[in-house]
Amino acid sequence: MRKLLNKAQMEMVKVMVKGRAILTGNSGEGMVDSAVKILISIVIGALLLAGLYALFGDVILPTLRQRIQDMFNFSGGVS
C-alpha cells in the first residue's frame, strides 16, 4: 500500500513540474515581438507613402507642369 501511495505521489510531482514548466515557458514571445515590429513598419511605410503622394500631388507636379508650359511658351526674347 505504501509503495502505491509513493508511486501516486511521484506521478503528481511529475505533473506539477511539467505544468510549472509549461506556464513559465516563454517560447512564443519572439513571435509576438516580430508581429509587432512588422505591424509598426507597415504603418510607418503607409504614412510615408501617403505623405509623399500628397507632396507630389499638391506641390511638385503643379510646379513642374507650370515650368514645362513656360518652357514651351518661351518667346526667345526676339521682338
C-alpha positions as CSV (number, residue, x, y, z in Angstrom):
1,M,0.0,0.0,0.0
2,R,2.8,2.4,0.9
3,K,4.5,1.6,-2.4
4,L,1.3,2.6,-4.3
5,L,1.0,5.9,-2.4
6,N,4.6,6.7,-3.1
7,K,4.1,6.0,-6.8
8,A,1.0,8.2,-6.9
9,Q,2.8,11.0,-5.1
10,M,5.7,10.8,-7.6
11,E,3.3,11.0,-10.5
12,M,1.6,14.1,-9.0
13,V,5.0,15.7,-8.6
14,K,5.9,15.0,-12.2
15,V,2.6,16.5,-13.4
16,M,3.2,19.6,-11.2
17,V,6.7,20.1,-12.5
18,K,5.5,19.7,-16.1
19,G,2.7,22.2,-15.5
20,R,5.1,24.7,-14.0
21,A,7.5,24.4,-17.0
22,I,4.6,25.0,-19.4
23,L,3.3,28.0,-17.5
24,T,6.7,29.6,-17.1
25,G,7.9,29.0,-20.6
26,N,8.2,31.9,-23.0
27,S,8.6,30.1,-26.3
28,G,6.0,32.2,-28.2
29,E,7.4,35.5,-27.0
30,G,9.6,36.1,-30.0
31,M,6.6,35.6,-32.4
32,V,4.7,38.4,-30.8
33,D,7.6,40.7,-30.9
34,S,8.2,40.0,-34.6
35,A,4.5,40.6,-35.4
36,V,4.5,43.9,-33.6
37,K,7.7,45.0,-35.4
38,I,6.1,44.1,-38.8
39,L,2.9,46.0,-38.0
40,I,4.8,49.1,-36.9
41,S,6.9,49.0,-40.1
42,I,3.7,48.6,-42.2
43,V,2.1,51.6,-40.5
44,I,5.2,53.8,-40.8
45,G,5.6,52.8,-44.5
46,A,1.9,53.6,-45.2
47,L,2.2,57.1,-43.6
48,L,5.4,57.8,-45.5
49,L,3.8,56.8,-48.8
50,A,0.7,58.9,-48.1
51,G,2.9,61.9,-47.3
52,L,4.9,61.5,-50.5
53,Y,1.8,61.1,-52.5
54,A,0.3,64.3,-51.1
55,L,3.6,66.2,-51.6
56,F,3.8,65.1,-55.2
57,G,0.2,65.8,-55.9
58,D,-0.1,69.2,-54.3
59,V,3.4,70.8,-54.6
60,I,5.7,69.1,-57.1
61,L,3.5,68.2,-60.1
62,P,1.7,71.5,-60.4
63,T,5.0,73.4,-60.2
64,L,6.6,71.0,-62.7
65,R,3.6,71.3,-65.1
66,Q,3.8,75.2,-64.9
67,R,7.6,75.1,-65.6
68,I,7.1,72.9,-68.7
69,Q,4.4,75.1,-70.1
70,D,6.6,78.1,-69.5
71,M,9.5,76.4,-71.4
72,F,7.3,75.7,-74.4
73,N,5.7,79.1,-74.4
74,F,9.1,80.8,-74.4
75,S,9.2,83.6,-76.9
76,G,13.0,83.7,-77.1
77,G,13.3,87.4,-76.3
78,V,13.3,88.3,-80.0
79,S,10.9,91.1,-81.0
